[in-house]
């Protein structure tokens, strides 16, 4: 993996949606579903398609600006079925909005607390997926640095998603780090000693603590006072669990080696005997997805509502994470669900689950020279009322002309947003920068996003039912927008919009 230069990173960030794309004109915010140290996570609905999303709002404070930039760059590079997917980036003067997938699932922490501990078979399936995702990150030069059960979401079928890359960083091959991020109970000995450390080895140690917690039901290092916890971790002293297989105990001892040079790499771990048991039942390692050519029918539908076909193609090909790219995938997902076609993975994110949340009512439509015909922003009172009603589950989705929205699919977010801090809690102490200690407040920045099933790839050509659906969606959108005369593009340089405040 070639490390990106500063100039290349700036170019990558500039590919996201610019501040000329209004967040409020594209998404209706329903309510807050998570808080973090320098971010908040909102549940929102894409106004045009009614698709629910999780929006991570990163505040651009001076002391956190560099970390915000790093998180955006990392999320734009990641493409793995066991990692939460980025859909769109909207960058404004004070806030960066990360539009992310929303799916059903629960924190691994909650799963373990309810069960007491996991059986080895279940833990093995989860751990193998963790190795696949973390190994992918390491291959791309990305270190998570805050792996813990709270940042792992599990659905009812055992599929996982790793979330919250707020502490992640990018490294060159052989580069060592020194800044201490993450949670003390999952921190490797070299972090407590203040030494330079290898990023992948720190993640491997955290994986060992997670595996121990899954199979035993408590943490290997759980002292209440930080000095005592530090001593336990540095010495590597933990109670050897009873009732575990010899293979699992051997794997735990390898993962939590005090000497980082003796810890195995992810490829080494995948060959361990404990992970080879019933290996055919595990998900295969992710293969890099080849970008798909945009479907002409969906392109025509988007053209009818004001998008430029070439702009949409460029957005998909270059992965710009902008308005055109997000809208295309929302429409494609709905079309596939309506036609009962197996969902195919696309080049930059895992499939989106659907959620029977209400879409905003149709208000006055407007169109600017630099934007497609779009639904206008709701007032604050409207958003508030809708959010309150949605929390009671009483609002039905508005009917769109021409069958724009498909039949409803119900899904209830079940992520546990908070839990009490106790001796055995995984997140007793958290570290956000070198030499600073804070009590974790149950950051759930990305936990609104969760597992989504990756189904077989659909073959082309599309069936007649799909083509009929596309015709309906195009007619429906035109019915919404036909009352607005189309406008020619303004002269070059006349469609600039001042960034949002």
Number of C-alpha atoms within 10 A of each C-alpha: 10 9 13 14 9 9 8 11 15 13 11 18 19 13 16 22 23 17 20 17 21 19 21 15 16 20 27 27 25 23 17 16 22 24 19 19 16 16 22 20 27 23 22 25 23 22 24 22 18 27 26 28 27 28 32 27 22 27 19 19 12 7 8 13 12 11 17 21 17 20 19 21 18 22 22 24 16 19 23 24 26 29 29 31 27 24 28 24 30 21 24 21 12 13 19 22 22 25 27 24 26 28 30 22 28 26 27 25 24 19 19 18 16 10 11 15 17 19 13 18 14 12 18 23 19 22 20 20 24 22 20 21 24 25 23 22 22 20 14 19 21 22 25 24 24 26 29 26 24 25 20 26 31 25 21 11 9 15 21 29 29 30 25 24 24 27 20 22 18 20 21 13 14 8 12 14 14 14 15 24 22 23 24 25 26 28 27 27 25 20 22 16 11 13 14 14 20 19 23 25 25 24 25 27 25 23 23 21 25 26 25 24 24 28 23 21 18 20 22 24 24 23 18 14 11 15 10 13 16 22 15 17 25 18 11 18 13 13 9 13 12 8 9 14 11 10 12 19 16 14 19 19 14 17 24 28 20 19 13 19 10 12 20 19 17 21 11 9 19 16 10 14 13 20 19 13 12 11 14 8 8 15 13 11 16 14 10 11 13 10 14 11 10 16 14 10 18 22 20 17 23 23 16 19 22 21 20 16 19 11 12 23 18 13 20 24 15 13 20 23 23 21 24 23 22 20 21 20 19 19 23 18 20 23 23 18 18 16 17 11 18 14 21 17 22 17 16 23 21 25 23 27 23 22 20 19 27 24 26 23 15 16 11 12 15 15 18 14 16 16 19 19 24 20 22 18 22 20 10 10 9 14 17 15 11 21 22 15 15 17 12 8 13 11 16 13 15 14 14 20 16 18 17 23 24 18 11 13 11 10 14 13 16 15 23 20 18 13 12 10 15 11 15 18 19 25 25 23 20 23 20 18 13 12 10 10 15 13 12 17 17 20 21 25 28 30 31 32 32 31 30 24 18 16 13 11 12 13 10 7 9 14 11 10 13 19 16 13 23 23 19 18 24 24 20 19 23 19 14 20 21 15 9 12 8 15 10 7 12 11 8 7 6 10 14 11 12 11 14 14 8
